[in-house]
Amino acid sequence: MNIDTAHSDQRDDNAVVRCVVADSDRRQRVRLVETKQEPCTIVIFGASGDLTRRKLVPALYRLYAEGGLSDSFLIIGTSRTEMTHNDFRNIMKKAVPLYCNVDRKLWEFFATRLFYTTVEYNNPATFIDLGTFLSSLERDHNLPGNRIYNLAIPPSLYKMTIRMLGESGLSDERRHEQGWPRVVIEKPFGRDLATAIDLNETLREYFHERQIFRIDHYLAKETVQSILMFRFANSIFEPIWNRNYIHDVSIIAAESLGVEHRAGYYEEAGVLRDMFQNHMMQLLSTTAMEPPSLFEAERVRDERVKLFRSLRPFSHDLDSDNVILGQYGGGVIDGTEVPAYRDEHGVSASSLTPTFAMLTVLIDNWRWQGVPFYLTSGKRMARKLTEIVVNFKEVPHSLFRAVLGEHISANRLIMGIQPDERITLTFQTKSPGSNIALRSVTMDFNYLQSYEGPILDAYEKVLLDVIGGDHMLFWRQDGLELTWSYLTPVLDFCETCAERSSRLQIYESGSWGPETARDKISIHSRRI
């Protein structure tokens, strides 16, 4: 890797050092996967819904177009809506090009593998009919009976659908002589500890743990996966990734969108259930976990669980410095006026649901004792941004105090996840000239720089892993229960405490959240 030290590209008076991959390191265009995938049938429950049109079928089409699916596959849509195979194909034909590029000839073949059938989620007979329909299609296409049941349905239907799959025999591995059945669960996995345990009991009544895939698509983002490689494959960072050298870590996942059409769900969930119990906890564990002995699914998940066990519990009398809650008011986003949360369609005019939260998380283990992790997520913020910022400690002694003052800006590492997939490292160097002066220099690496192969969307990656039976990027039940337990005091405060009205701060849409949080975001993250 070469380093381009030209300083013509200035940003906020900081020099930028561009990391450039040498021509000799360029890769030729590669296939999406090098190993042959098993033939399988993908059954999408809730196929008439938004998730199927926006995410699942576009992801499956791209996998097919890039060679990520076996030559033998079937995609079966099913829901309560009555429609024919051709109706389903035509709906997908219109929807998929909105989310990815479509080749006409490839689509013509792909469409021949799309089928549809109707089910009633509370009617066992329709699930028996579904099984008969699947077996017939698999015989016609010479498929071995590998099946993925993707539950793209409201969480209220999870338990009923799982029970119907079990009672109709569709979950039973013994009935799949040559194949396997697997089930994919979308978040949320319950709405608290008790419901998460209850959902798991239903799952485990009919499926073995090896058959269960609990999706968190944040873990499947390329740059999130690269954090582990960055941490554990580089000897210049691994030894200093601890309390001796790191002052604090800031993890932010900001959205400029409001609740849109999800007000009914969001009024029940709020930002803590929507973002913290799943996405934010996984970003935290990726950043702070210990190295596994081997890079394989169960050992990586063991280390995530170990990290969750080390989280210092919140007290029931929550400190306002450790928990900042907010709700967006009216404001301007991209030049357009947007309503306050309480003015959104479907939201109560007196709603106390938080749309913003900043938690100060402490980890009680040897590596991280005393290092605060600032976890921030909110809606209607200044822009869409997900990144992890590691602020290192200042040098222990300012030998330049006579000419530069007492403090020298500390080194800062920023791992951008979206919209910019990049890693930047800021350090100090002498400013050219006769005067003794420092300037901050940023070494900047774009994650996709000089890569010419296909790029995996998060949903494409998780679907590929389900087909391959790889659990590394999926939740395990013990991790879910630990994170729900950890957040329970905060959830109880948000929903039952008499003080919650006074603690909920209204912030302007298009800002960086409540004023009390903005200072922390500015200090502990980069200036945004």
N, C-alpha and C positions, 0 to 999 in steps of 0.2 A: 504494500500500500504506500503510495507516494503522498507527500503532503505539499500542497500548493500554498506557499507562504506569501503570495501577493496580497497586499493590504488595500487594494483599490476598492474592495467591497467593504464599506464601513457601515455599521449599524449601531446607533446610539453611541457614537464615538468609540466603539469597541472594534478592534481589529478582528477579522474573521479568518481563521485558518481552515481552508477547505480540505477535507480528506477525500482523496481521489483514488479509485481503484485502478491500478496499472492495467494497460491493455493486455498484458500477458495473463492477467487474472480473470479476464472476461470469460463468461461461460457461453457456450452455444445454447440455442433454444432447447429446452428439455421438456420431456413429458411431465404431466402433473404428478404421476406416480410411476415408479420404476417397476414395481411388482404387480403382477396380475391380480385384479380384484375378483372376489368370489361373485358368481351370479346371485342376484337377490331380487326379492319383491318388496317394494316400499309402499306401505299402506298409510295414507295420510288421513287421519280422522280430523274433521273440520275442514274438508277440502273446499268448501264454498266460502271460506273466510279469508280475511286480509293477509294473514301470515303465509298461507299457501301461495297466494298470488304474488306477494312482494318478495318473499324470501325462499320458500322451500322449492317450488318448481323452477324458478330461475337458477337456484344453486344446483339443482339436479341437472338441468339442461347444460350448464357450464361444465359440470363434471363430465357429462357425456361428450361434449364438444372437445374437451381437452384430454380425453382418454382416461378420465378418472373412474369411469364405470366399466364393468365387464360388458362384453358384447351382448350378454344375455341379461336383461333386466326388465322389470315391469314396475309401473307406478300406478297405484290404485287410489283414486280419490274416493272418499266416502263421507257423507254427512246426512243430516235429516232432509236436506233440500232435494227435491225430485229433479233429475236431469239425466240425459242420455250420455253415452260415451262421446258422441260428437259435440253435444252442448259443452261438456267439460273441456274437450280439446279446443274448441273455438274460444272459450273464455281464457284459457291459458295462452292461446296464440295471440290474443290481444294484450294480455297482461305482461307476459315475459319480456317482450321488446322494450317495455318501459324501464326495465331494470338491468338489462344486459344486451349486448349485441347478439343478433340471431342470424345464422346462416340459413337460407331458405331450404337448401337440400338437406342439411343436417336436421332441421326442424321436421321435415317431412317424415324422416325415419323415427325421430324422437316421438312424434305425435302418435305413431302406430303403437307405441308402448304405454300410452295413457289410456286408462279405463276408469269407469265410475260406477258405483253402486250405492244404494241408499241404505242407511241403518237408522234404527231408533235406539238411542243410548240406554234406554230402560227396558228394551225388549230382547230377551235372550234368543228368540227365534230368528231375528234379523242377523244376529252374530253367527248363528249356525249356518244361515244362508250365505253369509260372507265367507265362512270357511269353505263351503262347497264351491262357491264362485272362484276363490283363490286357487283351490286345488285343481279345478278344471283349467284355468288359465295357465297354471304352472305345467300341467301335463301337455297342453297345446304348444307351449314354448320350450319344453324340455328343461325346465328349471328344477333344482333339487329340493326346493322348499325352504330356503333361507328367507326369513321375513323380518322386516323392521316395521313396527307399529309406532308411528309418530303421532303423538297426541297434540295436535295444533288446535286445541279446543279450550274453552274457558276452564279455569281451575276447578270450578264447581262440578264439572263433569268428569274429572280425573278418576275418582274412586269408582264411580258407576261404570265407566268404560273399562277400567282395569278388571273389575269384577266380572263384567260380561265376557271379556277376553279369556279370563280364567275358567269361568263356568262352562263356556262353550268349547273348551279344550284348545283354544288357539295359542295359549301361552305354554302348553305342555311340551317340553323338549322330547319326551318319550314318543310323542306322535309324529315328530319330525325325524324320521329314520335317517335321512341323509342330510338334513339341514338344521337350522337353528331359528328360534323366534327371539327377537329383542324388542324392548320397548324404550321409546325416547320420551322423556318428560321435559316440557318447557317450564321455566320458572313462572310464577313463584311456587316453591315447594312448601306449601302450607302458608299460613299467615302469622304463625307464632310457633313456639316449641311444641305445644300440645298437638296442633293440627299437622305439623311436620312429622311427628311420631305416628300419628294416626294414619296419615297417607302412606308412610313407609310400611306400617303393619299390613295394610291392604296390598301394597305391592309385593311384599315378601310372602304373602299367602299364596300368590299365584306365579311369581317369578323369582328365580334365584338372583342374587346380587350381580353375578356375571352377566345377566341378561338386561340389567337396568342401566340406562344412560341418562343422567340428569344434566341437561345442557346448561352451561353458562357460556354464551358465545364470546364474552370478553376474553376468556382464557384462550380462545382459538384465534385471536388476532395475532398476526405474524409478529408484531413488535412486542407483544406481551410474552410470547414464547421465547423471543430472542433475549429477554432479560435474564433468563436462567443461563443461557450460553454466555452472555456478556459477563455475568457475575462469576461463573465457575470455570470459564475457559481462559481467563486472562489473569496472569499472575500479578499484574500491576494494580488490579482492583480487588481481587479476592482477599488479600491480607489486610486491607484497610476498610473492609465493609463491616464495621463494628463501632461500638461506643467510644473507642479510643480516638477515632478520627472523624466520625460523623456527628454533627451537631443536631440536625433534625432532618426529617424527611416529610415532604408534602406530596400528597396524592390528590389530584383534582380531576373530576369528571363533570364538566360544565356543559349544559345544553342551552341553546338559544330558543328552542321551541318551548311552547307551553304544553298544557295537557292535551291539546287538540281534541280528538274524538274519544279520549280515554278517561273522561271525567268521572264516570261511574266507578271504574276500577281505581282511579287515583284517589278518590275520596276515601276509599276503604284502605288503600295501601300507604299513600304518602311516600316521601322520598326515602325514608329508612327501609321500608319493605321493598320498594321499587329498585333501589340502587345499592344500599349499604349491606344488607344481609347477604347479597350475592356478589355483584360486580366489585364493590369496594373491598370486601373482605378477601376476594381472590387476588386483586392487585396488591393488597397488603401482604398476603402470604407469599406471593411470587417475589416481592421485594425483600422480605425479611426472613424467609425460611432458611434452615440449615441445609448444607449440601447433602443430597441422598447418596447412599453408597453406590448405587447404580442408577442410570437414567432409564428407569422403567416405571410403569404406571403405579404399582402399589407402593414402591419406595418413595416416589415423588409425593404421592398422596399422604403417605405416613408423615412426611416432614411438614406438609401443610397442616395436618391435624395437630402435630406437636406444637406448631406455632400458635394455632388457635387456643390450645390449652394454656399457653403462656400469657394470654392477654389479661391485663390487670382489670378486674371487674369494676364497672361503674357502681357508685353508691346510689341508693334510692333517692338521696338528697343531692341531685345533680348540680355540680358546680357550673356556674354560667360561663366560666372560662374554658371548661372542657367540653361543653355542649352548647352550640349556638344554633338556634332554629329560626327559620324565616319563611315568609310566604310572599310571592311576588305580587306587587301592585301594578298599576298601569305604567306605561312607558313607551319607548320607541325602540324598535328592532329593525335594523337595516332601513331606516327612514320611514317606517310604517308604524303608526300608533297601534298598540296592542292592549287588550283589556287586562284588568287585574284578575287574579285567580278567582276571587269571589264573584266576578262578573262573567266567568266562563259558563257556557251552557251545561247544565247538569250539576253545578256546584252550589252548595248552600251559601246564602248571603252572609251567614255567620260562621262559615267554615274555619276551623282551627287546624286544618291539615297542613303540615309543613311541606313546602316545595323546595326547601333549602336546608342543609344541615352541614355543620362543621364539627367533627369530633376530634378531640385530642386523645389519641390512643397510646397507651404505654404497654411495653412488653417486658414482662418479668422473667428474663433469662440472662445468661452470662453475656451474650453478644450485644444485647440492646438495652440493658438496664440504664434508665435515665435519659434515653433518647426519645423525644416526642415524635409521633407520627401524626401529621395533620391530614385528616381525611375530609374532603370537601366535595359535595355534589349539589347541584341545584338546577332548576329550570328557569327559563327566561333570563339567562345571564348574558353577558356582553357578546360572547361568541361560543361556538362549539369547540371544546378543548378537553382532551384527556392527556395527562402527562404525569410523570413521576419526577420530582425534583429532589436531589440529594444535596444538602448543604453541608459541606465539610467544615471542620473547626478552623478557626483562625490559627496562624502560626503562633507558637507559644511565647515568642519574645520578639518585640519590634525593634530590631537593631537599627531601623531607619527612622525612629521616632523624632530625632532632631530635625529631619528635613521633610518627613512625610506625615508626621503625627502618630498617634498611639495605635490606630487600627489600620489594618490592611485587609481589603476585601478578600473573603475566603473563597476557596475553589467551589465550583458548583457544577454538578452533573445533571443534565436534563434528558430524560428518556421520553420522547414524544410518541404518543400512541395514535392520536387522531386530532386534527386532520393531517398533521405533519408527522410522518413516521421517520424519526431521526434521533440521533444521539448527539448532544453537544456538551462540551467540557470547557468551562471558563477558568482561566488561570491568569496570573500576573506576570508581566514582563516590563522591562524598562522602555519608556517612551524614547524614540530617537531624539537626539539633540544634546546640547551641553548641560541642560538642567537635569537634576535627579528627580524623575517623576515616573510613576507607574501607570500602565494602562492595562485594561482587561482585554485579553485575547480569547476568542472563542474558536475552539476546534470543532468543526461541524461535519457530521456524517449523515447523509441521507440513506435510509435503510434500503431503498430500491435502486440506489445508484449502480449503474453498470450491470444490472440484472435484466436479462432478456427473456426469461422463461415466463410461464403463466403465473399469475398472482392468485392465491387462494383467498376468497372471501371467507369470513369467519364461519358462516353457515356451511359453506362447501367443505371446510376443514372438519367440522364436527360430524357432518354426514359421512365423510370419507372414513373417519375414525370409527364410527358406529359400524360401518360395513366391515372394517378390518378388525373390530372387536377390541380396540385400544381405548382403555378407560382413563388415560393420563389427564386429559383435559375436561374431565367430568367430575361432578361432585360425588363424594362418598357420604353415606348417611351420618357417620360420626362427626364429620366436619360440619354438616348442616346443623346438627343438634347443638354443637358447640357455639356456632355463630348466633343461632337463635337465642341460646342461653345468655350469651354476652350482651346482646342488644335488648333483652327483655326489660331491664330497668329504664332504658331510654324510651322504649315503646310504651311502657306503663305510664311514664311521665307525660308523654305526648297525648295520651288518650284518657287519663283519669285524674291527673294532678290538678288541683285548684289553681295553681300558678301558671298553667300552660298558656293562658291568654296573655298574661303580662310578659312571658318569656318569648312569645312568637313575634319576631320583628318583621315589619313590612318593608320590603326593599323594592326599589324601582326596577321595572323590567328594562333590560339592556345594561344593567350595572353588574358589579361583581359580588352581589349579595348584600346582606346587612352591613352597616358601617362597622360594627364591632368585628366582623369577619374580614372586611376588606384589608384592614391593617395587617392581619395575619397572613392573608394571601400575598400581599406585597412584600412582607418581610421574609416569609418562609418559602415562597415560590419566587419565580422570576417576576420582574415587573411586567404586568400584563394589562 
